[in-house]
Amino acid sequence: MKSFVCPSCGGEMVIKRLACTKCDTVVEGTFTLGPLSRLSEETADFIVLFVRNKGNMRNVSKELGVSYPTARKLLFKVVDELEAVLGIEKPKEEPGKSVEPEEGSREE
């Protein structure tokens, strides 16, 4: 995940100034970044690919050049990172039980 922590004191970093690249208009204030901006570049790229393919994991796997189970594992990593950014706690797993669908699952 991208880090927006002050290297000096550890506080949260915010944007204080926005400038137009065309006319140089400047707006100053305190602007925070949304949670999606805190995702890694790899995760953001996967989300774009996923949405472009309308959530069809078979097409995602073909475009990535990986097997369907590998593409699903990548999706689970994206979900984990997104939940971490959003501060969503994962349910505790019971011993011997998995929250993720089995690899042989054909859900899309």
Buried (B, 14 or more C-beta within 10 A) or exposed (E): EEEBEEEEEEEEEEEEEEEEEEEEEEEEEEEEEEEEEBBBEEBBEBBEBBEEBEEEBEBBBEBEEBEBBEBBBBBEBBBEBBEBBEEEEEEEEEEEEEEEEEEEEEEE
